[in-house]
């Protein structure tokens, strides 16, 4: 896992936590947007992580 992918997962966790805490403390449904953005970021990070090739010689 490279630095950019770690940053993407960190951003995902941060945005989801802000959404959960904000929604719980204020009761405003606006914070659901943070949850959706966090899920979109997680999907992007997951797809990016899957597209990287394994280290080593790719030949059999």
Secondary structure, DSSP 8 states (H G I E B T S, - for coil): --HHHHHHHHHHHHHHHHHHHHHHHH--GGGHHHHHHHHHHHHHHHHHHHTS--SS----
